[in-house]
Amino acid sequence: MRTSHFILNSSPRWPQSSASFPPAFQPTGLERPVNRVRETQSRMWPMARPTVPGLDYYSGWRIGASRDVDYLDYFETDGGNFALAVGDVVAGSEGGAPGALLLSSLHAMVRSLDAGPAVRHAGTSPSNLLGDLVQAIHEMFYEVSPEGSYATLFLARYDPVERRLDYCNAGHEAPVVLRQSNGRWRAIPLEGGGPVVGVLRRSNYRQLSLRLQPGDVLAAYTAGLTETRNLRDEEWGYQRMVAAIEAAAELPPREIVEQVLEEAGAFSAPAPRANDMTLWLGRLDKALAAHVPLEAENTESLEHLEGLETHEPAALAA
């Protein structure tokens, strides 16, 4: 019997976590090294689903035939915040055991966000916590990765009291925040942070921040979703994905995720799926989120936080 290595939520700020059921792994008929990576990938799927005030979320995964694998994790951090990580691990031509090792190492280092300050990396800056962590992941990948191996990574931390999303994007497909303005959806891509991890000898990473608003929809995904192709070699693409989310935006997140993955699959059928497709989607509840920040409003403005590097596209700032 497999035991869970994920700690259920124990913070008094949050309700009790519920279980999360990972996709059951079945041998794919691919060569044994690839199946080994898939087994590791399935074990890394979150086993606990923290309940975050004002945030409803869901995630889905569709397996592909490639040696490259998707990575997804989410959990509560020691400060009572919600951490989200999504990435693509490119195992190179060797695949197999090196790919499984890289995936496990990435998972372990991301999980250090769940550790207390005393065991975090020396020199970590509170204002660049995520950037410093991605920097450490990069240095590890650079030292141990076989040639041609690397990872993209989007790492985020959400504070439900302040509705602040801190993030660092290391060369990953930019997650998107969809926000309604004057009856129309506007897309805010979460870009910036640094290059992919494990390739360049010297790389720097930085943390950015965005204030979420009630009604916002956040979608984090892997390249396999937008790059899935049909028999005419046409990509499904970013625009189709965003349009599919907008069309289903009033549905519960679980139904949105399933519908988007089904549309991407229908677009590419009957072509075989080359790469994994992963989609995590969260929506900030308009009613609940409006009451969450009361604690923060007593101490500071919700519009401005000193010392934060913020991300606010000109289209929204106008």
Secondary structure, 3 states (H helix, E strand, C coil): CCCCCCCCCCCCCCCCCEECCCCCCCCCCCCHHHHHHHHHHHHHCCCEECCECCEEEEEEEECCCCCCEEEEEEEECCCCCEEEEEEEEECCCCCHHHHHHHHHHHHHHHHHHHCCHHHCCCCCCHHHHHHHHHHHHHHHHHHHCCCCCEEEEEEEEEECCCCEEEEEEECCCCCEEEEEECCEEEEEECCCEECCECCCCCCCCCCEEEECCCCCEEEEECHHHHCCECCCCCECHHHHHHHHHHHCCCCCHHHHHHHHHHHHHHHHCCCCCCCCEEEEEEEECHHHHCCCCHHHHCCCCCCCCCCCCECCCHHHHC
